Amino acid sequence: MRKESSTCHVVFHTHWDREWYLPFELFRYRFIHVMERIIKGIDSDDIEKFVLDGQMAALDDYFEVCSDQQRKKVVRLIKNGKIIIGPWYVLADEFLVSGESLWRNLEIGLEMAKEYGQPQMVGYLPDTFGHNSQMPQLLNAFQIENAVLWRGISPEASEFWWQSPDGSRVFTAFLPEGYYQPLLNEEDPSKMVNEYIDKVKPYATTSQLLLTNGGDHLMPAWNSMKEQMNKVSNEEVELVTSSYEQFLKDIREETGNLKTYKGELRSNDHFYVLPNVLSTRTYLKKQNQEIEDEITGYVEPLLAIAGVSHMERYLNDTWKLLLLNHPHDSICGCSIDEVHKEMQTRTMKLKQRMDALKQEALYRLGAQELSLSGDSGRKPFTDMSKFTIFNPHAYEYTGWVEGVIWLYEDESFVIKDNQDKTLNTIVLDKVQSRHFASPTDGFPEFKSMWNYEIAIYVQSLPALSLQPFSVEQGKAQIPGLSSTATISNKYMEINLEKASLSVKDLMTGEEYNESNRLYSSLDAGDEYNYSPPLNDLITEGKLEGEPEVNVTDSFQELSYQLLLEPPASLDSERKGPGDRTSAIHAVFTIRLYSDDPIAKVDIQLHNECKDQRLRIVFPQIGEVNETSSDTAFDLVTRYAAKEEAFDAEKGTEVPVVVEPSYSLISVNRLVFMHRGLQEYQINSNNELEITLLRSVGWLSREDLRTRGGGAGPGFETPDAQCLGSYSFSYGFGFQESKEIALTKAKEFRLPPVFLPGEVSTDPLINFSESVLQLSAFRQKDEGMEVRVWNPKDSDLKTDFYSDCSVYKGLEKCNHSITIPAKTIVTLNLERR
């Protein structure tokens, strides 16, 4: 029995997934009705205040379609503190997007909220599938000192401190029963509210309790909420309308010493974290990373170098369009098919915007002319006999750069730099094609030409700058066929043996057999969780045809094909393989350059099989006790959870064995870098497994072995079977330092890039330490902003060179800066 008197803060809210088991427009229509109830409830003094889910996108969506009168009412209620908004733009997944995306999400959300009133200064994370380690530091950067969250942790108390690796922390309120508590919507809520209080009170460290009255896409019932609260209030518990900020303020006044939890929160001891969303619809993850890298790695730096400020609104809208793909039900791939088709449409629009913004930067730099009559640079039909390379890194780059140029003639050539030095040039491929241009003052047309895929070796390419190169007559290296199925450089030797690779680390002499092994197993799960059937079946790849090796003095390439013939699908009872087999075709191309420690792999897949999981495997030498991978603003080392369970009790998940990776996995000496392959696991044989595809046909099911209950409505999702053709890229090699490997992973995702036209710029800033990670370089207000972070567990001192004045806050930096361990730092540059 409850004895002490308590105050129960009732926060009226709705949790608004913009798209999930219904597409966006149908949920928006529903939101119009929810807003109608909110407005009427507040106007009638039945509801004192309402929290609009901590995100601004829903309000954006509503304002696009509501009447002017409705908009004015809502803005008035926001200004009066009745409708509580912010701080996020969307409630994003925390592991599948970049740290910079989370930063802009919070930045844009707060800026929008401040246009209407006072934003909610709470790190609101009610339904994310686990929480990344640097979230407290990110929130602190925007003067947010509190958080409210669910999932990812099984705490002893509902109040605690949550600390990032750098020492930043937020006072955190945990929701023991989750956010979905529309208890006052019941006709007689007393019994349910009392039962709820009995469940949450043992977790409370103060007399203050919290009831989040609302849920997914819900509004308060048309009953009188005040009357409902009066029905429940008694001598032991008084229900009061409140907000998260008020609740946090009141409990902080009563709390004493609280436990501190450090780092990422991914435990499912308390409730589901739905870990296999990391590999659902991997094509979405790949597409997202491509756009994130384009906007932060190429577009924003180029616009900053060009001094382009008039595109600020266009760029901000572009970020908002990207962020609309980041909510957990979107980027996680766990919605109906219609939702993810709309995501791909957004991605298509984003690619168009990336091209337009890069073209604008080149035009303003005088490298590319849009018209035939202009005089600012290369004309629309001029070939790429002169071109530019942009180095997106904040340090000098040395290494191979791949790109495509087009020329009118089929000719033999080499590439020279702006010092007239002939560079080591390889022509990887050439094909006759057509070039299309549409001048702003002329007719659009095609012209016949030749496309050349080339690779050149550059030395000390200046940081964050554009440098010109030219095509000159000469003889480039052209790959020729080799009779062996082996490629090598000074770092490794790779030999194709049957259907996998034998990889020798030439620095240690250790040999890794059966590497890059491809296999398929059955999956009776859904979009949230992998679940093997009782009678699983493993299908290994078999070599199909003869391998092909092409080599030059500086380059070697191995290509081969594998065929897998798994069951076409599960049987009708979903307990084992069906009677019919089908096929998965895989074409591997592995490139190895001299002086490059990373072998780069492209894989083309054609999948004809349902209800299966496709993985690649890299065995290790010796015991694997821990792994490291990158997440938002961090390089996290974790214990290797190798023992896998498959049968969960009701209301629970089996323990989590898969780990998230943004782009790097480090296991002993092996490093694996990728784009969009964000789920990995160490199996009981000490092998690294990476998921390529997971083919499932349901949003959620109730009959999984690995999860004791549903996770959403049981809609069929045939597109999540991932039938058809897909391509992925990854790299592997050996490296003692995981921080250096992280830099290599960034170079893998974001290599120097070929651009049309001829332009030369000086580096705006150049750091001496390449392990310092660049998150953003952009035009900001009257100057430029540089955001970097230190992945090391110790302080990192770096010298830098810049013609600009460099400030950290109000402090001017002179040629060097020390960044504490695991710390994010934002610098401001002013042109002199």
N, C-alpha and C positions, 0 to 999 in steps of 0.2 A: 504493500500500500504506500501511496505517496503521502509524505508527512509535511515536508518543508513547502512553504509558499513559493510558487514560481511564477514568472512572467513568460508567457508564450507569445513571441513576436510572430504575427501572421503577415507574411509577405505575399500579397496577391501578385501572381505572375503568369506568364505563358511561356512555354519553351517552344521556340519557333524554328523548326527545321524547314528551310525555304523549299526544299524538295526532298522527298524520301519515298514513301509508299504511294504518294500522288505526285504528279509533276508540278512544277513551280506555279503555273497559272491557276491551277485548281486550289492550291494552298493559298495563293494570294486572294482568290475570291473568298475563301474561308476567313482570311485575315480581316477583310472588310467587315464581316459580321462580328468578329471578335472585337475589333476597334469600336464598333457601334455600341456593344455592351459596355466596354470600358468607359467610353465618353458618357453614356447615360448614367452609369453607376457613379461616376465622380460628380457629375452635374447634380445628381439627386442626393448627394452626400451619403450614399449607401456604401461606397468604397472611397476611402480617404486618399489612397495612392496606389499606383500600379507599376510594377517593374516590367519593362518591355524587353526582357530576356538578355540584357547586357550586350546587345548588338544593334548596329544602326541600319544594317541592310534591309531589315523588315520594314523599318520606317521609310526608307528610301523607296521601297517597292510600293508602299501604301500611298505615299505622296505622288507617285507617278499617275495614279488612277483615281484618287479621291477628288471630291469637289473642292473648290476654293474655300467654301464655308467650312467644310470638315477640316481642311488643312489649318485654317485659322484657329479653330477650336483646339486642335491638338497642340499647335505651337503655344497657345495660351496656357494650356494645362502643363506643358513642359516647363514653361517659364515660371509657373507657380509651384513647381515641384510636385505636381500631382501625378504626372507620367514621368517615370524615371528611365533615363536612356544612357547608353554607353556602358563600358568604355570601348568595346570592340566594334569593328565593322562587321565581321562575321565570327561565329564561334567555330574556329578552325580546329582540325586535327593538329596535334602538337608534334608528331613524329614524321609525317609524310610531306611536310612543307619545310622550306628553308627558314633559318633564323631571321633573315632579313624580311621574309614575307610576314612572319609574326610581328616583327617590329613595325612594318608599315600598316598592318592590320590594326594595331593599337593606335598608332599615330593618326591614321585616317579616321578611325572611329571617334577618338577624342576630339579632333578638330571639327568633325561634323557635329558632335554633341554640343560643343561650345557655341556653335552658331545658333542653337535653339535655346540653350539654357545651361544649367550646371550638370556636367556629366557625373555618372555614378563612378566614384573612384574606388572600385573594388575589382580585383582580378577574378571575374566571374567565369568559372570553368565547371558547369554543372553536369556535363554529359560526355566529356572527352574520354577516349579509350586509353587512359593513362596520361601521365604528365611528364614533360621533359625537365631535365635537371636545371636548366637556366631560366625557367619561368620566373622565379622570385627576382633574379637580377633584371630581367626584362621589365617586370612590373615596377621595380624601384626606379628604373631609368625614367619612368613617366610619373614619378612621385606617388605611385600606388603602393600602399603599405599593408594591404589586407587581401585575402583571397577567400573565396567560397568554392569548394570543390566536392566532387564525388568520384568514385572509382579510383583504382590504382593503389589503394592503401587500406590497411586494416588497423586503424589506430586504437589505442586504449581509451582515448578521450576524443571528444568532438572538437576540442580546441588544442592547437599546437602551433609551433613555429616550423616553417618550411624554409630550408636554406639551400641556396645555390653553392656550387663549388668555390666561388670567389668569396663567400661569406655573406652575401646579400640574403636577406630573409624577409618573409612576410608572415604576419599573424594570420592564421588559417582556421576557418571554420569548416569542418567536415560534415557532410550530410549522411548520417548513419543509415537512413532509410531512403536516400535518394531525393531528388527534387520533385518527383511525380506524386503529389499529395493533394488532390482536389477534394479534400475531405469535407469542406464546408459546402460543397455542391450537393451533398447527400441531403435527403429530406429531413432526417434526424441524425445530425452528425455526432452527437455526444459519444456514442459507443466507440465509433471509429477514431475520433480524436483522442479519447482517453486511452485507447489501446496504443495509438501512435505515441502518445506522451510516455506511456510505460516503457516503450521500446527505446526512445531516444534519451530519456532522463538518465539512465546509468552511464551514458557517455559524457554527460555535461559536467563541467568543472565549476559552474556557477549556477545561480538561480534563474538564468536567462535561457529560454528554450526557443527553438525556431520551427515554425510550420510554414513550409513553402506551398501555399495553397494554389495549385495549378498543375499543369502537365503539358504534354505534347499537343500543341495546336488547340488548347482548351481555353475557354473563357470562364469567368465566374458564372454560376447558374443564375437564372433570372430571379431566384429567391433573394430575399433581403439578406445580404451578407452580415449586416450589423445584428440582425435578429439571430442569425445562425451562431454568431460569436457569443451573443448573450446566453444562448441555450447551453453553451459548453462551459462558460466561465463559472468558477466556483471559488470557495475559500482557498483551495489548494493551488489552483491555476487560473490566472487572469489572462484572457486573450486580448491582445492589443494590436491594432493595425500598425505595421511598421515597414521598415526598409532594411536591406542588407547593411547599409551604412550605419543605421541606428542600432541594429542588433549587435554589430561588431563593436561599436563604441561602448555599448552597455556591458558586454561581456569583458572587454578589455579593462574596464574599471574594476571588475571583480576578480580577475584571474591572478594567480600567483605564479610560481615557477611551473613552466610547461615543458613538455618534451619537445625536442627538436628533431625533425626528420630531414635528412640530407639527400640531395640529388633527385634523380628521376623516381617516379612513383608508378610502378607497373605490376604491382601485386594484384592477384585476383582472389586472395583469401576471403575478402569481404563480399565482393560482387564481381560480375563479369568484366573483363577488359577486352574481350572479343579480339584476340591477338592476330588472327589470320586475315584481318582486313589489310594487313601489310602487303598481302599478295593477291588480293581480289582485284581483278581487272588491271593487271600490271601495266597495260597500255596507257591507262590514265595517269599512272605515276610517272611513266616515261615522258608523256606529253607535258605534264606539269613542270617537271625539272627542266625540260628544254626551254619553256617560256620563262621560268624563273632565271635561268642562266642568261638568256637573251636580254632580258630587261635590266638585270643588275650588272651583268658582265660586259655587255656590248652597248646597249642603247643608252642607258643613263651616262656612262663615262664618255661616250662619243658626243652626246649633247652638251655635257659639261665642258669638254675640251673645246667644242665649237662655240661655247658661250651662248647657247640657245636657251632663252628664258621664256619666250612667248608661247611655248608649247606646254606650259606647266599644267593647264587645265586638261589638255588632251592626255598628258602623261598620268595625271591623277586619276582620270576616268579609266585609263588602261589598267592601272593598278587595281581599281575597284572591280573591273571585269575579271581580272585574274583571281582576286580574292573570292569571288562568287563561286569558284571551283574548289575552295578550300574547306567548307564546312565538313564535319566528320562523316556525315552520310553521303557526301558528294565525292571527295577525294578518296575516301575509304572504299568506294565502289560498292556500297551496300544499300543501293536503292533499286527501284524498278528500272527497266531498260530505258524507258523514255527519258528519265532524268539524265542518264549518262550519255545519251545521244545529244542532249542539249549542252552538256559539258563540252563535248567535242565540237559543237558549233561555236561555243565561246572560244575554244582553243583556236579554231580556224580564224576567227575574227582577230584574236590576239596575234597570230602569226602575220596577218595583214598589217596590223598596227606596228609590229616590230620592223617590218620592211619599210613602212612609211617613215618611221622615226629615224631609222638609220640613214635613209635617203635624205631626210631633212638635214641631219648633221653633216653629211658629206657635201650637200649643197652649200650650207653656211660656211664650211671650211674651204670652199673653192675647189673641191675635188671632183664634183659632178654637177653638170649643168642639166637642167630639166627641159630646156628649149634648144632649138637649133640656132636661134639668133642671139642667145645670151653669150656672155664672155667670162663666166666665173669658173669654168673648169671643163672637164671631159664632156663631149657632146654625146647625145643619146646613142648614136650608131658607131661611136669610136670603140675599137676593140681594146683588149686588155694587154696590149704590148707594154703599157706602163700601168702599174697597179700599186696598191698600198697594202701593207700589213699592219694591223692594229694589235698591240700587245695589251691584253686586258689585266695583266698582273701588276702589282705595285712593286715589282723588282725586275731586274734585267733578266731576260729569258734567253737561255741557250738550249738549242735542241732542234728537232725536226718539226717542220710545219707543213701540213697537208692543205691543199686547196685546189680550186678549179679556176682556170682562166680560159677565155675564149679568144681565138684569133681567126682572121679571115683565111689565112693560108695554112696548108698542111706543110709544116716546116720543121727543121731540126734546130733546137735552140737550147740555151742555158739561161739561168737567171743571174742578174747582177744587182748588187745593192747600190746605195747612193754614193758609196766610195769607189765605185767602178770595180769592185771585187767580184770575181766570178764565184758563185756558190755551188756547192755540191748539189746537183739537180737530178732528180729521178722523174721520168715520165711514167706514171703508174698505169695510165689508160688514156686512150683518145677515141673520140667518136664524132662523126660528122653530124651536125644538127642545124638548128635555125635559131637565130637571136631575134627576139621581139623587142621593139621599143615603141613608145608612144609619146613623142615630143609634145610639150604644151602648146607649141605653135606650128605643128606639122602633122602629117598623116601617120597613123600607126602602121607599121609593116614588119614583116619578117625579112631577115637577111641570112643567107647560107653562111655557115662558119664551122669551125672545129672546136670542140670542147676538149681541154686537156686536164686530166687529173694529175697533179704534180706534187712532189715533196721536195723541200729544200732545207738545207741545214743552216740555221742562223746562229750567230754568236753575239751575246750581249745586246740583244734587242732592247732598246730603252723602255723603261717602265711606263705604263699608261700613256703611250704615245703612238703616233702613226708614222711609219717610215716608208719611203718610196722604193720600188724595185722595178726593174725593166727586163724585157725579153731581148736577148741578143743572140745572134747567130752562133751556133756551137753544137757540141754533141753531148747530150744528156745520157745518163744511165737509163737503159731500158731493160726491164726484167726479162730473163729467159728461163726456159724450162730446165729443171734439174731432175736427175734420175732417182734421187733419194727422197724418202719421206721424213727428212730431218731438217730443221732450221736451227740456227744458233747465232749468238753474238758473245761478247766477253762476259756477259752476266748469266746466261742460261743456255741450255741445249734442250730442244723440244723434239721428241720423236713420236710419230704416230704408231701405236701398237694396237692392232685390232680396232676397237672402237673408242679408245681413250688415248691419253697422252702420257708418255714418260717424260717428266721434266726434271732436269738436273740443275741444281743450284751450283754454278761454277765457282762461287765464292767459298762454299763450304764442302763441295763434293757430294752433298746429299742428293739422293734421287727420289723423286716422288712419283711412284707408279700409279697408274689408273687415275690420273688427274683429268679434269674436264669430262668426267664420265656422265652420261645422260641417262636418266631413268624416269619411268612413269609408274605411279602407284594409284590405286583407286581412291576416290574421295566421295564419301556419302554425306558431306557436310553442306554448309550453305555459305552465303556471302560473308558471314562473320567468323565461322570456325571450320577448320579442317576436322574431318572425322573419318577415319578409315572404317570400312565395313568389317564385319566379323571375319569374312573370308577375303582378305586382301590379296592382291596379285601384283607382283613387281615385274615390270617389263623393261629390259635393258636395250640400249641402242645397238644396232648392228651396222657395220661398215657397208656402204652401198656404192659400188663402182670403185674406181681407182683414185687415190689422192693426187693432187697436183701441187707441185712446188715451183715457184718462180723466184729467181734470185738475181741480185746485182752485187757489186762489191759492198754496198752499204745497206742493203735491204733484202729481206727474205720473207716469203709469204707461203703459207701452207693452207690448202683448201681441201675439204673432204665432206662427204655426205653420210649421214646416218639415217637408218630407217628403224622406227619402233612400231610394233604391231600389238598395241594393247587392246583390251576389250573395247568395243564401240561404246559401251555404257554399262551401268550397273544392271543387275537383274531386276525383275519387277518388284521384288521385296526389299531391294536396296541392301542386301546382305552379302553380296558377292558379285563376281563378274557375270555379265550377260553372255549369251551363247555366241554372239557374233564378234569378230575382231575388226578393227579398222587400222588407220595408219597415222603416224606423226612423222613428217619429214623434216630433217634439220640439215642445213648447210652451214658449215663453219668456215670462216676465213680468219687466219691468225697472221698478224703482221709483226715482224720483229726488225727494228732498225739497229744499226750499229750505234753504240754509245747511248742506248735507251734501255733502262732496266725493266721496262714494262712491256710485256707482250699484249698486243691489242687484238681483241676478238670481236668479230661481228657474227651473229647467228641469225639466219633466216629460218623461220619455223612455218610449217603448214600443218595445222592441227585438225584432224577429222574425228577426234575422240571426245566423248562427254564423260563427266563424273571422274575426273582424274587430276592428278597433280604432277607437274613436270619439273624436275630439278636437275641441276648440275652438281657434281661432287668433286671436292679436292681433298684427298687424304693427307694426313699430317704425319710427321715423324715424331714419335714420342707422345706423351700425355698432353692433352689440352686442358689446362685448368682455368684459363680465362681468355676472353676475346676483347677487342676494342672496336668501336665503330663510331662514326660521326653522327651527331644529331644537331639540333638547333643551337649554334654557338658553343658546341662542346664536342670533345672527343672522350667518349665514355668507356671505361673498362669494367667488364662484368664477369662474374663467376660463370663458368660454362655449365649450364644445367643440361646434363646429357641423358638423364633417366626420364623416359617419356611414359606417361600414363594415358589410357584411352577410355576409361569408364568413369564418368562423373556422377555424383549423387544429385538428386533433384535440387535445383536452384544454385548449382555450383558449376564451375568449369574445371577441367583437369589443369594441373599446374602449367604455367607458361614456360615453354621451351624455345620458342622462336624469339629472335631479337630484332630490333629495328636498326636500319642503317640508311643514312641519307645517300652516301656515295662511296664509303670506304669500310672495309672489314679487315682487321689485322689479327692474325692467328699465328702465334709463335713468330717465325720469320716470313711466313706467307702474307702477302697483301693482295686484296681483291678490291678493285674499284669498278664502278658500274654507273649506269643511268637507269633509274627506275626499278631496279631489282632489290627491293627494300626489306625483304624478309630473309633471314638466315638462321641457321641452327647448327650446333655441334652435336653429332649423333653419338651413340654409345661406342662406336668404333673410332672415336676421335677424328672424324671426318667433317669438313665444312660442307654444308649443303646450302644451296641458294635456290630459291623458288623462281622459276621462269613463268609458269602459267599455273593457275588453279581453275579448273573447269567445273563449275557448279551451276545448278539450274534453279536455285530457290533463294529468295531474299532471306527467309528464315524457315526453319523446320523445328518441330517439337521432338523429333526422334533421333537426335544425334547422340552418339556414345560419349563425345567429349564435352558436351554441355547439357546440363540437366534441365532443359526447358527452352522455350522460344526466346528470340531476341528482337522480334518485330513481327509484323503481319506476314502470313505465309503465302506471299505472291510468287508465282513462277517468274524466273528471269532467264529466258533462253539465251540472251546475248552474253550472260556471264559464263556460259560454257566456253567462250573464247574460241569458237571454231573459226577457221580461216587462216590467213597469213599474218604473221607478226615478225618484227625484227627487233633485236636488242644488241647492245654493245657493252662490253666489259673488258677489263684488263687484269693481268695478274703478274706477279713478280716476287722478289724477295727483298726485304728491307728490315734492318735492325730497329730503326727509329720510326715509330708510328706517326710522329709529327711530320717528318719528311714525307712519309707515305701519304699523309693528308694533303700536303702540297701537290704531290704527284696526282692525286685523285682530282684535285681542282684543275690541274692542267689537262687531265684527261677529259673532264667535262667541258672545260672552257679554254680551248687552245687558242693561240694567236690566229687571227682570221684574215683572209684575203678580202680586199675591198676594191671596187673599181675606182679609177682616177689616180691622181698623183698628188700627194700632200705630205708635208713633213712638219711634225710638231715636237716641241721639247717636252720631256716628262714633267708633269705638274707636281708629282711627288714620287720619290724612289726610296724604298726601305732596303736596308742592308740585309735584314733577316727574312728569308723567303718562307720560314715556317709561320710567320705572322699572317693570319688569315684575313683577307680583305672581304668584307661583307657588302659594302656600298661605296660608290664614288659618284656623286651627283651634284648638279646645280642646286643650291639651296639659298633662298633669299638673294642677297647680293654677291654671295661668294659660292664656295663649294664645300661639301661635307664628305668626309672620309670616315667610314666606320670599320674598325679592325677588331680582332679578338685573338687572345693568346690561348692556344690549345694546350699549353704545357702545364705541368703541375708545379712549376717554379716561375719566378719572375723572368721576363724576357726584355732585355735591353736591345734596342735597335737604333742605329744611326739612320738618318734620312737626309735626302737632298731635295730642296724645293726652291724655286724662284718666288714662291708665294710666302706670305706670312702665315705661320701655322699656329693655331691656338687650340688648347684643350680647355674648354670653358673660357674663362677670362685670362688664363695663364698662357703666355707666349712660349712656344717650344723652340729651342735653338739647337737644331741639328741632331738631337737624340731624344729618345723617350723611353722610359721603363714602364712596361705594362705588367701589372701583377698577374699571378697565375689565374687562369680561367676567367679573365676579365674582358669585358666589352668596353671599348673606348671609342668615342666619337670626337673627331678633330674637325676644325673648321679652317678652311683655306681662304685667304684674301689675296687677290691678284695685286701686285705692287704697281 
